[in-house]
Amino acid sequence: MERVILCAFSLVFLMMGTTITGSDTGKQEEEYRARKLFVFGDSYADTGNLGKKLGRNIARSWFEPYGMTFPKKPTGRFSDGKVLTDYLASLIRISSPIPYKIRRVGDKLMLLQNGMNFAVSGSGIFDTGNFQRNLSTQIDEFQSQIDVGVFSEHDIKFSVALIAASGNDYLHFSQLDPNYLLVSIREGNMTMFPYERKNDNHDDVLPVLLQHLHRFMDRLFAQLKADLKRFDRIGVPKVVVTNLHPIQCIPYYTRQTNYTICPANISEAVADHNRRVDRLVEELDGGSNTTTFLSLDVNTAFSNVLRQVNGAETIKYLLAPCCESSSGTAACSQVDAQGNKLYRVCRHPEEHFYWDSAHPTQAGWAAAFQYLEPSLRSFLLPCPV
Protein backbone atom coordinates (compact mmCIF):
# COMPACT_ATOMS: atom_id res chain seq x y z
CA MET A 1 0.00 0.00 0.00
CA GLU A 2 3.00 2.34 0.40
CA ARG A 3 3.09 3.38 -3.22
CA VAL A 4 -0.65 4.07 -3.26
CA ILE A 5 -0.47 6.14 -0.08
CA LEU A 6 2.22 8.33 -1.62
CA CYS A 7 -0.29 9.46 -4.22
CA ALA A 8 -2.28 12.33 -2.81
CA PHE A 9 -5.31 11.39 -4.85
CA SER A 10 -5.37 7.70 -4.04
CA LEU A 11 -8.36 7.80 -1.70
CA VAL A 12 -10.50 9.26 -4.46
CA PHE A 13 -9.22 6.72 -6.96
CA LEU A 14 -9.90 3.76 -4.72
CA MET A 15 -13.58 4.67 -4.47
CA MET A 16 -14.30 3.11 -7.88
CA GLY A 17 -12.24 -0.09 -7.57
CA THR A 18 -11.05 -2.59 -5.00
CA THR A 19 -7.26 -2.50 -5.31
CA ILE A 20 -5.40 -5.05 -3.22
CA THR A 21 -1.65 -4.55 -3.26
CA GLY A 22 -0.62 -6.66 -0.25
CA SER A 23 2.18 -6.01 2.22
CA ASP A 24 4.92 -7.51 0.08
CA THR A 25 6.60 -4.53 -1.54
CA GLY A 26 8.29 -6.90 -3.95
CA LYS A 27 4.98 -7.20 -5.76
CA GLN A 28 5.15 -3.58 -6.85
CA GLU A 29 7.98 -2.65 -9.18
CA GLU A 30 8.91 1.01 -9.08
CA GLU A 31 9.64 1.09 -12.80
CA TYR A 32 6.54 -0.77 -13.89
CA ARG A 33 4.65 0.75 -16.79
CA ALA A 34 2.03 -1.10 -18.79
CA ARG A 35 3.27 -1.27 -22.37
CA LYS A 36 1.12 -4.15 -23.58
CA LEU A 37 -2.52 -4.92 -23.02
CA PHE A 38 -3.86 -8.46 -23.15
CA VAL A 39 -7.65 -8.67 -23.26
CA PHE A 40 -9.95 -11.58 -22.41
CA GLY A 41 -13.68 -12.00 -22.06
CA ASP A 42 -16.74 -11.10 -24.09
CA SER A 43 -18.44 -8.44 -26.21
CA TYR A 44 -17.75 -5.67 -23.70
CA ALA A 45 -14.08 -6.03 -24.67
CA ASP A 46 -14.03 -7.79 -28.09
CA THR A 47 -12.69 -5.65 -30.93
CA GLY A 48 -13.03 -8.13 -33.78
CA ASN A 49 -12.59 -11.80 -32.81
CA LEU A 50 -16.13 -12.98 -33.49
CA GLY A 51 -16.11 -14.47 -36.98
CA LYS A 52 -18.09 -12.55 -39.58
CA LYS A 53 -18.88 -15.82 -41.36
CA LEU A 54 -21.22 -16.73 -38.49
CA GLY A 55 -23.69 -14.32 -40.12
CA ARG A 56 -25.99 -11.59 -38.89
CA ASN A 57 -27.82 -13.68 -36.31
CA ILE A 58 -24.65 -14.16 -34.23
CA ALA A 59 -21.97 -11.86 -35.63
CA ARG A 60 -24.16 -8.76 -35.81
CA SER A 61 -21.22 -6.55 -34.91
CA TRP A 62 -19.74 -7.09 -38.38
CA PHE A 63 -22.74 -5.54 -40.13
CA GLU A 64 -24.20 -2.05 -40.37
CA PRO A 65 -25.07 -0.01 -38.39
CA TYR A 66 -22.39 -1.20 -35.95
CA GLY A 67 -19.32 1.03 -36.02
CA MET A 68 -21.24 4.01 -37.44
CA THR A 69 -19.54 6.46 -35.03
CA PHE A 70 -16.08 4.86 -34.97
CA PRO A 71 -14.48 4.03 -37.30
CA LYS A 72 -17.47 4.67 -39.58
CA LYS A 73 -17.79 0.99 -40.49
CA PRO A 74 -18.36 -2.33 -38.68
CA THR A 75 -15.21 -3.75 -37.08
CA GLY A 76 -16.60 -6.48 -34.84
CA ARG A 77 -17.26 -4.18 -31.87
CA PHE A 78 -20.71 -4.48 -30.30
CA SER A 79 -21.26 -0.74 -30.28
CA ASP A 80 -21.52 2.22 -32.58
CA GLY A 81 -17.89 2.93 -31.74
CA LYS A 82 -15.31 2.31 -29.04
CA VAL A 83 -15.63 -0.20 -26.21
CA LEU A 84 -13.90 -0.71 -22.85
CA THR A 85 -10.72 -2.09 -24.43
CA ASP A 86 -10.21 1.06 -26.48
CA TYR A 87 -10.54 3.34 -23.47
CA LEU A 88 -8.16 1.30 -21.32
CA ALA A 89 -5.59 1.21 -24.13
CA SER A 90 -5.84 4.97 -24.50
CA LEU A 91 -5.30 5.39 -20.77
CA ILE A 92 -1.96 3.57 -20.90
CA ARG A 93 -1.10 5.44 -24.10
CA ILE A 94 -1.12 2.63 -26.60
CA SER A 95 -3.39 1.74 -29.51
CA SER A 96 -5.97 -0.98 -29.00
CA PRO A 97 -4.29 -4.39 -29.23
CA ILE A 98 -4.87 -6.39 -32.37
CA PRO A 99 -7.54 -9.13 -32.26
CA TYR A 100 -6.16 -12.65 -32.01
CA LYS A 101 -8.11 -13.63 -35.13
CA ILE A 102 -5.95 -11.41 -37.36
CA ARG A 103 -2.66 -11.91 -35.49
CA ARG A 104 -0.78 -13.03 -38.59
CA VAL A 105 -1.69 -9.83 -40.39
CA GLY A 106 -0.72 -7.95 -37.28
CA ASP A 107 2.71 -9.55 -37.22
CA LYS A 108 3.40 -8.35 -40.73
CA LEU A 109 2.20 -4.86 -39.98
CA MET A 110 4.13 -4.60 -36.69
CA LEU A 111 0.92 -4.20 -34.76
CA LEU A 112 1.75 -6.69 -32.01
CA GLN A 113 3.64 -4.09 -30.02
CA ASN A 114 0.44 -3.18 -28.14
CA GLY A 115 -0.44 -6.71 -27.02
CA MET A 116 -3.34 -8.85 -28.20
CA ASN A 117 -7.09 -9.12 -27.72
CA PHE A 118 -8.41 -12.66 -27.14
CA ALA A 119 -11.94 -11.65 -26.08
CA VAL A 120 -14.80 -13.16 -28.08
CA SER A 121 -18.34 -11.77 -28.08
CA GLY A 122 -20.83 -14.14 -26.52
CA SER A 123 -18.23 -16.07 -24.56
CA GLY A 124 -18.21 -16.80 -20.85
CA ILE A 125 -16.22 -18.40 -18.09
CA PHE A 126 -17.97 -21.63 -19.09
CA ASP A 127 -19.03 -22.60 -22.61
CA THR A 128 -22.06 -20.60 -23.67
CA GLY A 129 -23.37 -22.70 -26.53
CA ASN A 130 -22.37 -20.70 -29.61
CA PHE A 131 -18.89 -22.15 -30.10
CA GLN A 132 -17.24 -19.01 -28.75
CA ARG A 133 -13.98 -19.70 -26.94
CA ASN A 134 -14.46 -19.63 -23.17
CA LEU A 135 -12.05 -17.87 -20.81
CA SER A 136 -9.88 -20.95 -20.28
CA THR A 137 -9.43 -21.41 -24.03
CA GLN A 138 -8.60 -17.73 -24.47
CA ILE A 139 -5.86 -18.07 -21.87
CA ASP A 140 -4.62 -21.18 -23.70
CA GLU A 141 -4.28 -19.04 -26.83
CA PHE A 142 -2.37 -16.44 -24.84
CA GLN A 143 -0.03 -19.10 -23.50
CA SER A 144 0.53 -20.46 -27.02
CA GLN A 145 1.62 -17.02 -28.23
CA ILE A 146 4.17 -16.92 -25.42
CA ASP A 147 5.34 -20.46 -26.12
CA VAL A 148 6.08 -19.73 -29.79
CA GLY A 149 7.93 -16.53 -28.95
CA VAL A 150 5.43 -13.93 -30.13
CA PHE A 151 5.60 -12.33 -26.68
CA SER A 152 8.72 -12.45 -24.55
CA GLU A 153 9.18 -12.60 -20.79
CA HIS A 154 10.03 -8.90 -20.91
CA ASP A 155 6.76 -8.20 -22.75
CA ILE A 156 4.80 -10.00 -20.05
CA LYS A 157 6.68 -8.20 -17.29
CA PHE A 158 5.40 -4.85 -18.53
CA SER A 159 1.84 -5.81 -19.37
CA VAL A 160 -1.67 -5.70 -17.98
CA ALA A 161 -4.50 -8.17 -18.51
CA LEU A 162 -8.15 -7.14 -18.74
CA ILE A 163 -10.84 -9.75 -18.11
CA ALA A 164 -14.40 -8.69 -18.98
CA ALA A 165 -17.05 -11.12 -17.76
CA SER A 166 -20.38 -9.42 -18.41
CA GLY A 167 -23.02 -12.05 -17.74
CA ASN A 168 -23.13 -14.47 -20.67
CA ASP A 169 -22.79 -17.42 -18.30
CA TYR A 170 -26.00 -16.45 -16.55
CA LEU A 171 -27.81 -15.90 -19.83
CA HIS A 172 -26.78 -19.35 -21.03
CA PHE A 173 -27.73 -20.89 -17.70
CA SER A 174 -31.17 -19.27 -17.89
CA GLN A 175 -31.65 -20.72 -21.36
CA LEU A 176 -30.82 -24.18 -20.05
CA ASP A 177 -32.94 -23.68 -16.94
CA PRO A 178 -35.43 -20.80 -17.32
CA ASN A 179 -36.47 -21.08 -13.66
CA TYR A 180 -33.05 -20.30 -12.22
CA LEU A 181 -34.02 -16.67 -11.76
CA LEU A 182 -37.36 -14.92 -11.74
CA VAL A 183 -36.91 -13.13 -15.00
CA SER A 184 -40.62 -12.88 -15.75
CA ILE A 185 -41.90 -9.40 -15.09
CA ARG A 186 -44.67 -9.06 -12.54
CA GLU A 187 -46.41 -5.96 -11.34
CA GLY A 188 -45.25 -6.56 -7.78
CA ASN A 189 -41.69 -7.13 -8.88
CA MET A 190 -40.88 -3.90 -10.68
CA THR A 191 -39.92 -0.40 -9.74
CA MET A 192 -38.50 2.72 -11.24
CA PHE A 193 -34.71 2.74 -11.34
CA PRO A 194 -32.84 3.09 -9.03
CA TYR A 195 -35.29 2.22 -6.25
CA GLU A 196 -36.24 -1.40 -5.66
CA ARG A 197 -39.11 -2.88 -3.72
CA LYS A 198 -38.24 -5.26 -0.94
CA ASN A 199 -41.46 -7.30 -1.04
CA ASP A 200 -41.57 -9.14 -4.36
CA ASN A 201 -44.63 -11.23 -3.50
CA HIS A 202 -42.89 -14.55 -4.14
CA ASP A 203 -41.30 -15.29 -0.77
CA ASP A 204 -42.28 -18.95 -1.06
CA VAL A 205 -40.20 -19.74 -4.15
CA LEU A 206 -37.42 -17.17 -4.02
CA PRO A 207 -35.22 -19.00 -1.46
CA VAL A 208 -35.25 -22.19 -3.52
CA LEU A 209 -34.41 -20.37 -6.73
CA LEU A 210 -31.62 -18.40 -5.08
CA GLN A 211 -30.10 -21.59 -3.68
CA HIS A 212 -30.11 -22.99 -7.21
CA LEU A 213 -28.44 -19.86 -8.53
CA HIS A 214 -25.87 -19.81 -5.73
CA ARG A 215 -24.82 -23.38 -6.53
CA PHE A 216 -24.22 -22.29 -10.09
CA MET A 217 -22.23 -19.28 -8.84
CA ASP A 218 -20.09 -21.58 -6.68
CA ARG A 219 -19.10 -23.58 -9.75
CA LEU A 220 -18.63 -20.44 -11.84
CA PHE A 221 -16.29 -18.79 -9.36
CA ALA A 222 -14.30 -21.96 -8.80
CA GLN A 223 -13.54 -21.94 -12.52
CA LEU A 224 -12.84 -18.19 -12.57
CA LYS A 225 -10.40 -18.63 -9.69
CA ALA A 226 -8.55 -21.35 -11.58
CA ASP A 227 -8.41 -19.16 -14.68
CA LEU A 228 -7.14 -16.07 -12.85
CA LYS A 229 -4.42 -18.06 -11.06
CA ARG A 230 -2.96 -18.85 -14.45
CA PHE A 231 -2.08 -15.19 -14.99
CA ASP A 232 -0.04 -15.35 -11.80
CA ARG A 233 1.84 -18.42 -13.05
CA ILE A 234 2.42 -16.78 -16.42
CA GLY A 235 3.81 -13.71 -14.68
CA VAL A 236 1.38 -10.98 -15.71
CA PRO A 237 1.97 -8.29 -13.04
CA LYS A 238 -1.42 -6.53 -13.22
CA VAL A 239 -4.82 -8.11 -13.77
CA VAL A 240 -8.07 -6.13 -14.04
CA VAL A 241 -11.33 -8.06 -13.57
CA THR A 242 -14.66 -6.38 -14.24
CA ASN A 243 -17.69 -6.94 -12.10
CA LEU A 244 -21.20 -7.17 -13.53
CA HIS A 245 -22.88 -4.05 -14.86
CA PRO A 246 -26.52 -3.40 -13.82
CA ILE A 247 -27.91 -6.10 -16.09
CA GLN A 248 -31.44 -5.33 -14.96
CA CYS A 249 -31.30 -2.05 -16.87
CA ILE A 250 -30.23 -3.26 -20.30
CA PRO A 251 -32.86 -2.62 -22.99
CA TYR A 252 -33.46 -6.36 -23.33
CA TYR A 253 -35.29 -6.16 -19.98
CA THR A 254 -36.57 -2.58 -19.97
CA ARG A 255 -38.23 -2.75 -23.40
CA GLN A 256 -41.28 -4.38 -21.78
CA THR A 257 -42.01 -1.10 -19.96
CA ASN A 258 -41.08 1.19 -22.84
CA TYR A 259 -37.60 1.65 -21.39
CA THR A 260 -38.74 3.16 -18.10
CA ILE A 261 -38.32 0.46 -15.45
CA CYS A 262 -35.46 -1.83 -14.43
CA PRO A 263 -36.81 -5.12 -13.00
CA ALA A 264 -35.60 -5.43 -9.43
CA ASN A 265 -35.48 -9.23 -9.34
CA ILE A 266 -32.12 -9.44 -11.12
CA SER A 267 -30.24 -6.84 -9.11
CA GLU A 268 -29.66 -8.96 -5.99
CA ALA A 269 -28.07 -11.71 -8.07
CA VAL A 270 -25.83 -9.10 -9.70
CA ALA A 271 -24.86 -7.76 -6.27
CA ASP A 272 -24.04 -11.27 -5.06
CA HIS A 273 -21.85 -11.87 -8.10
CA ASN A 274 -20.01 -8.60 -7.52
CA ARG A 275 -19.37 -9.35 -3.85
CA ARG A 276 -17.85 -12.65 -4.93
CA VAL A 277 -15.59 -10.87 -7.42
CA ASP A 278 -14.24 -8.62 -4.67
CA ARG A 279 -13.63 -11.55 -2.32
CA LEU A 280 -11.91 -13.57 -5.03
CA VAL A 281 -9.64 -10.67 -5.97
CA GLU A 282 -8.62 -10.23 -2.34
CA GLU A 283 -7.99 -13.95 -1.89
CA LEU A 284 -5.88 -14.30 -5.03
CA ASP A 285 -3.82 -11.25 -4.29
CA GLY A 286 -3.04 -12.45 -0.80
CA GLY A 287 -1.57 -15.65 -2.21
CA SER A 288 0.49 -14.11 -5.02
CA ASN A 289 4.03 -12.79 -5.02
CA THR A 290 4.02 -11.55 -8.60
CA THR A 291 0.51 -10.40 -9.54
CA THR A 292 -1.81 -7.73 -8.18
CA PHE A 293 -5.48 -7.65 -9.05
CA LEU A 294 -8.10 -4.94 -9.43
CA SER A 295 -11.83 -5.54 -9.17
CA LEU A 296 -13.11 -2.92 -11.60
CA ASP A 297 -16.46 -1.54 -10.48
CA VAL A 298 -18.29 -1.31 -13.79
CA ASN A 299 -21.58 -1.63 -11.94
CA THR A 300 -21.20 1.61 -10.01
CA ALA A 301 -19.83 3.41 -13.07
CA PHE A 302 -22.86 2.47 -15.17
CA SER A 303 -25.26 3.15 -12.30
CA ASN A 304 -23.84 6.62 -11.71
CA VAL A 305 -24.49 7.53 -15.33
CA LEU A 306 -27.94 5.92 -15.41
CA ARG A 307 -28.91 7.72 -12.23
CA GLN A 308 -27.35 10.91 -13.59
CA VAL A 309 -25.65 11.57 -10.27
CA ASN A 310 -24.04 14.95 -9.76
CA GLY A 311 -21.09 15.22 -12.14
CA ALA A 312 -22.19 12.48 -14.52
CA GLU A 313 -22.08 13.12 -18.25
CA THR A 314 -25.53 14.24 -19.35
CA ILE A 315 -27.20 11.65 -21.56
CA LYS A 316 -30.70 12.24 -22.87
CA TYR A 317 -31.90 8.65 -23.31
CA LEU A 318 -30.69 6.51 -20.44
CA LEU A 319 -32.53 3.24 -21.04
CA ALA A 320 -33.80 3.42 -24.63
CA PRO A 321 -31.26 2.04 -27.13
CA CYS A 322 -30.16 3.84 -30.25
CA CYS A 323 -30.57 0.72 -32.41
CA GLU A 324 -33.66 -1.32 -31.63
CA SER A 325 -35.83 -3.97 -33.17
CA SER A 326 -38.76 -2.64 -35.17
CA SER A 327 -40.79 -5.71 -34.24
CA GLY A 328 -39.56 -6.63 -30.79
CA THR A 329 -38.21 -9.97 -31.97
CA ALA A 330 -35.34 -9.06 -34.30
CA ALA A 331 -32.00 -7.58 -33.26
CA CYS A 332 -29.97 -4.60 -34.36
CA SER A 333 -28.50 -5.12 -37.88
CA GLN A 334 -30.85 -7.97 -38.79
CA VAL A 335 -32.68 -7.96 -42.13
CA ASP A 336 -35.40 -10.13 -43.66
CA ALA A 337 -35.08 -12.41 -46.67
CA GLN A 338 -35.54 -9.46 -49.03
CA GLY A 339 -32.87 -7.40 -47.27
CA ASN A 340 -35.32 -5.08 -45.51
CA LYS A 341 -34.11 -3.76 -42.19
CA LEU A 342 -35.78 -5.19 -39.11
CA TYR A 343 -34.42 -2.47 -36.86
CA ARG A 344 -34.45 1.30 -36.35
CA VAL A 345 -31.41 3.48 -35.72
CA CYS A 346 -31.38 6.85 -34.01
CA ARG A 347 -29.75 9.87 -35.62
CA HIS A 348 -27.64 10.79 -32.61
CA PRO A 349 -26.04 7.81 -30.82
CA GLU A 350 -24.29 10.22 -28.46
CA GLU A 351 -27.68 10.97 -26.88
CA HIS A 352 -28.12 7.33 -25.80
CA PHE A 353 -26.34 5.32 -23.12
CA TYR A 354 -27.25 2.00 -24.74
CA TRP A 355 -26.54 1.13 -28.34
CA ASP A 356 -28.50 -2.13 -28.74
CA SER A 357 -30.29 -4.55 -26.43
CA ALA A 358 -27.28 -5.12 -24.19
CA HIS A 359 -24.31 -2.89 -25.06
CA PRO A 360 -23.43 0.77 -24.41
CA THR A 361 -22.83 3.31 -27.11
CA GLN A 362 -19.40 4.88 -27.46
CA ALA A 363 -20.84 7.85 -25.56
CA GLY A 364 -22.08 5.49 -22.86
CA TRP A 365 -18.66 3.91 -22.47
CA ALA A 366 -17.03 7.34 -22.40
CA ALA A 367 -19.39 8.52 -19.66
CA ALA A 368 -18.84 5.36 -17.59
CA PHE A 369 -15.07 5.45 -18.09
CA GLN A 370 -14.93 8.80 -16.32
CA TYR A 371 -15.74 6.81 -13.17
CA LEU A 372 -13.48 3.87 -14.05
CA GLU A 373 -10.41 5.89 -14.96
CA PRO A 374 -9.38 7.01 -11.44
CA SER A 375 -9.03 3.49 -10.04
CA LEU A 376 -7.34 2.27 -13.23
CA ARG A 377 -4.94 5.19 -13.21
CA SER A 378 -4.05 4.55 -9.58
CA PHE A 379 -3.57 0.84 -10.27
CA LEU A 380 -1.59 1.07 -13.51
CA LEU A 381 0.18 4.39 -13.84
CA PRO A 382 3.12 5.78 -11.85
CA CYS A 383 2.36 8.35 -9.20
CA PRO A 384 2.99 11.94 -10.30
CA VAL A 385 6.24 13.44 -9.10
N, C-alpha and C positions, 0 to 999 in steps of 0.2 A: 504493500500500500504506500510505501514511502514516495515513490515516483508520482503517484496520483495526488498525494497530499501536497507535494511541491507546486502543483498547478493551482493557482488561485481560484480557477473556475471549476474545479473538479466536482464540488458538491452540486452545482447546477447540472453538470453533465451526467452525473450518476442518477439523476432523477428519472431518466428515460431508459436506463438499462441496468441490469444487474451485473456488475463487473467484479469478478472474483480474481484477485491477483495472488493471494496466498502470502505466507510469511517468508518464503524462500526467495531471496532477492536474485538468486541465480536464474530464476524464471524470466526475469525482465532484463533484456539486454539494452544497455544505454544507447547503442548505436542502431537499434532496430528501426527499420523503416520499411513498410510494406511496398514492395516493388512489383509483386505479382499477385493477382487475384484468381483464386480457384473457386468455382461456383458449383453448387450442387442443389438439387431439389426439383422444383416444379415450375409452373407457368409464371409465378411471381418473380422468377429469376431467369427463366429461359430466354435466350436471345437468338434462337434459331436451330435448336437440335431436333425439334419435332419434324418428322419427315413430311414434306409437302405431298408426296405420293399417297399419303393416307387419305387425301381428299378433304373436301370442305366439312364433312360431318365431324371429323376429328381434328384435322390440321387447319382449322379456320384462320389461324393467325398468319397463314401464308396467302390469304386472299383479301381483296379489298372488302371493306374499308380500313382494315388494320394497317397501321403505319401511316395514316393520312397526315398526321402532324409531324412525325419524325420517323424515318427520313423521307417522307412523302411517297412511300411504297411499302408493301408488306415485307417484313423481314423475319417473321416467325415469332415476334413479340406479341403477347396477348394484351395489346393496348393500342391506342392511337399513336403512341410514341414510346418514350423511354420507360424502363421499368427499374426495379430496385437495383439490379446489377449495375446499370448505367450510372446511377447516382453514387453508389459506393465507389465505383472506379474513378469517377470524377473527384471524389473526396480525397483519394490517395494519389491523385494527379497522374492517372494513366488512362488510356483508352479502354473501353470495354473489352474483356478478353474474348478471343475468338471461340465460337462454338466448336465443341469436339467433333461434330459431324463434318466440318470442313477443315479439319486440322492439317490435312496434307496441302491444301491450298495455302493455308496460313503459314506453313513452313517455308514455302517458296516465296511468299511475300513478306517474310520476316515479321509476321504479326504475332508470333508466339511470345514475344518479349513481355506481354502484359499478363500472361497466364493462360487459363483455358476455362471455358464454361461447359460443365457436364450436365447441367440441369435440363430436364425434359418435361415439357408441359404434360400434365395429367399424371405424373408419377407420384409415388408416395414412399414411405418408409418400407411398407410391404408392397407386393404387386397389387396393381389397381385394375387389372383386367383388360387394358388396351395395348398390351405389349410394350408399354413404356418401361424404360430401365429404372428399377427401384434404386433407393439410395445406396444399398450395398454394391450393386452392379456399377453405379456411377463411380464409387470409390475404387472398385476394381480397375476401371478404365484409367483413373488417375494414377493408380499404382503402376499400371502397364506403361504409361508414358514416362514414369520415372525409371522403370526397369530398362527401357530401351534407350535411355539417355536423352530424351527430349527435354527433360527438366533435371537439373543437377542438384546436388545436396545444397549448394550455395543458393540456388533459386528457391528451394523450399525454406531455407533458413530466413529468407527475407520475403515471406509470403503471408497471405491471410486467406482463410477459407470461409466462404459464406454458405450456410445451409438454410434453404428456405423450405419449410414444411408447412403448407398452407391449408391442409384439411382434406386432401384427396383420399387419405386412408379412411376417414370417417364417411365420406360420400360413398366410397366403394362398399364399406361395411353396411351402410344403410340400404344399399341396393341388394346386398345379399340377405339382409335381415331388416326389413322395413320397420320393424317394431323396436329397434334398438334405441330409438329416441323419438319423442313425441313431436314429430315434424308436422303433423296435421294441425292446421290453424283452427283454433276454437275461440269463440267470443271471450270466454273467461281466461284465455291464455295469451292475450295480446295487450300491448300497451304502446303508447307513443314513446319513441326513443327520446331520452335515454332512460326513462323511468320504467321499472318493471314490477308487476304485481307479484306479491308473495304467495297468494292463494290461487293456485292454478286449477282447482276443482278436480284434481285427479290424484289425490293423496293415496288412494288405494293401490294404484299401479305404478306410480312414479318410483318408489323405492326398488321395486323389482327390476324395472327398466334401467335404473341408474346402476344397479349392481352388475347387470349385463354389460353395460357400457364400460364400467370400471374394470371389469375383467379384460375387456378388449384393450383398454388403455394400458393395463399392466403388461400385456404382451407387446404392445406397440413400443412402450418406453424401454423394455428390455432390449428390443432390437435396436432402437435409437442409441441406447447406451453403448452397445457393442460396436455400432457404426462410428460413433464419435471417438471411441477409444482408439480406433485405427489412425486417426489424425495425429494422436499423440505418438503412436509407434512410428509413423512416417516422419514425424519431426516438424509438422506445421506449427509454428509458434503461436499463432492467433487464430481462434475459431469463433465465428459469429453464428449463433443459432437463433432464428426468428421464433417468436411465439405466434399463436393464432390471432389473426385479425378478428374483428367483430363479425363473424360469419352470419349472425342473425340479421345483419343489415345489408347483405348483398342483394341486388335486385332480383335474384332468383327467388328469394323469400318475400321481399317487400312488394313485388308486383301484384300480389293478391289483394293488397289494400291500396292500389294505385300509388305505390312508393311513398307511403306515409307512416307505416308502422313496422317496427322490427319485432318479430315474435320473440317473446321472452324465454321460451322453453329451451332454446339452444344456448343461451348465454352462460348458464351455470356449467354446462359441459365444457365450453370454451375456457371459462375461468379455471376449471379443474385441470385441463390440459396445460394451461399456462403456469399454474403453480408447480406442476410436475416438471416443466422445462426449467424453471428456476432452481428447483431442488437438484435436478440432474446436473446442471451446470456447476453448482456448488460442489457436489460430490466428486465429479470428474476432476475439477480443478484441484481439489484437495489431495488427490492421488497422483498428480502429474508433476514432474520436474521440468518438463520442457514446453508444455502448452498451457496457455490461459484461454479461458472461454468467456464469451459475452452472451447473455440472454437478451436479445434485441426486442424491445417492447413495441412491436408493431401494433399491438392491440390498442394501447394508449394513444399512440400517434394517430391512428385512424379515428379513434373515438374523439380525440380533441378536435379534429377537423370536422367530423360529422356533428358534433355538438356546437361547433363554432365558438369554442371557448375564447376568452379574451386573448388576442394576439394571433389567432389562427387565420390563415389565408382565407379570404372571403370567397366562397364558392356558392353559386346561385342554386344549383340543383344538387342536393346532397345525396339523395337516394335514387332518383331517376337516372337511368343510364343514358348515355349519348346514343349508343347503337342498341336498338331493341327489336325484338320480334314483332312483326306486324300482325301476327296471328296468335301469339302466346305459346306456340308450340315449336316454332323454328328458332334458330339462333343467329346471332350477328354473322353476316357474310354468306348465309345460306341462300340458295336460289332454287327455283322449281325446275322441272324437266325442260321447260322452254327458256330457261335463263332469267326468268323474272325474279327480282329481289323479294325475299321474304322477310325483310327487315327495313327499319327506318334509321336514318342517321341524322343527328343534329348538325346544325351549321357551326356551332361553336363548342367544340369539345372542352375547351378551357373553362366553360361554365359548369361542367359536371365533374363530380368526384369519381363516379363510376363510368367506365367505358362500355362494358357489356354486362352480362348477367352475373359476373363474379370478379371482374378485374378493374382496378382503377385506371383512370385516364393518366396521361402524362402529367396533367395539372394536379390530379389527385395524388400521385406519387411525389410530386414536388412539394405539395403542401404538407404531406405526412413526413417527408424527409427533413423538414425543418425541425421536427421534434426528434427524429432519429439521429441527426447529425451530431449533436453535442456528445452523446454517449459514445458514438463511433469515433469521433475525433479524440476524445479522452483515451479511448482504448487503443487506437492505432497510431496516432500521430505524436511526435515528440512534444514535450511541453515547451511553450514559448520561453525564450531567454529573457 
